[in-house]
Amino acid sequence: MHTTTTAAQRSIFAILSALVQERAGLHYGSGTEDLFLERVSVRSQDVGFESLLDYYYFLKYDASGAEELDRLVDGLVVNETFFFRELEPLRVLVTELVEPLVRRGERPRIWSAACATGEEPLTLAMLLADAGLLDSVDLIASDISTRALDRARNGNHSKRSLRDVPDDGLTARWIRGEDGRPLVAPRLRAAVDWRRINLCDAAAVRAVGRCNVVLCRNALIYFDDATVVRVVDSISSVLVPGGALFVGISESLLRFATSLQCEERKRVFFYRKPE
Ligand SMILES: C[S@@+](CC[C@H](N)C(=O)[O-])C[C@H]1O[C@@H](n2cnc3c(N)ncnc32)[C@H](O)[C@@H]1O
């Protein structure tokens, strides 16, 4: 572990962290140098590089550098999530936005855009199934992390993903324990269209197609302001007029100039694309 960052380490931190930020939006500010360099060093040594500068040149200029950069990013992202996290906004999403659309004969498209290991879209699937709406919507869930998505697809959730259970009924109906680990009803997992999408890739975001609701919760905190604006603009472009974006409870878009309007329902805030 480095204790004092030298000038050389600061320089290599600057170029490597800029590469990661350009690729995935992840912003490493001052004070994060040691942690970042330690994690990148472990990865670079694992793939056979003795110097971080050689690793940087490989990432930037080698034909397979982009692929390795994605693997590096996969090891850097924080996939922290759990079932029923920030549950109230999901309930409001179902009762206030999705239900009225289905009653009008529409088939809403809902996208969980940084789903990590999938607990968020699966919680939403439970609420939709309870409301009899699961078969009336399209539910897409994506993340940049292939590792996290593999776990989501396979229903590989840790015991810790059940650390906060505000509604025993949901757990009893949709989750059973297998070898002490939570196993979500296969019907719910099968209802989700799992995809790998980098939110900084505007073309990949556009390819998702029109959405009525997008969840992008507890992911924007890892980006700097300019990236937040770019990602929110991209997401806005796929929202239908009147469509809604939900960010995390501790995140707010109010200080950013976006085209979305903040709205409150039942003490839950979200952001609407003007009609
Ligand atoms: C802390 S988790 C949030 C999971 C879930 N939305 C929640 O609120 O519990 C943040 C997720 O954002 C993903 N992420 C970070 N940068 C991303 C990017 N550029 N594109 C897509 N996902 C990204 C990470 O891989 C991670 O799984």
The ligand as a Gaussian input file, in Angstrom:
#p B3LYP/6-31G(d) Opt

LIG

0 1
 C      -24.028000       1.064000      -6.493000
 S      -24.600000       0.195000      -7.912000
 C      -26.306000       0.667000      -7.923000
 C      -27.223000      -0.508000      -8.164000
 C      -28.721000      -0.210000      -8.083000
 N      -29.134000       0.730000      -9.089000
 C      -29.083000       0.281000      -6.715000
 O      -29.464000       1.453000      -6.555000
 O      -29.002000      -0.510000      -5.762000
 C      -23.902000       1.195000      -9.219000
 C      -23.836000       0.462000     -10.536000
 O      -23.532000       1.390000     -11.573000
 C      -22.808000       0.682000     -12.556000
 N      -22.112000       1.621000     -13.439000
 C      -21.065000       2.432000     -13.166000
 N      -20.691000       3.093000     -14.271000
 C      -21.521000       2.699000     -15.269000
 C      -21.629000       3.027000     -16.642000
 N      -20.802000       3.888000     -17.226000
 N      -22.606000       2.426000     -17.355000
 C      -23.461000       1.529000     -16.787000
 N      -23.390000       1.183000     -15.492000
 C      -22.431000       1.760000     -14.743000
 C      -21.844000      -0.169000     -11.729000
 O      -21.340000      -1.261000     -12.469000
 C      -22.733000      -0.597000     -10.565000
 O      -23.280000      -1.865000     -10.771000

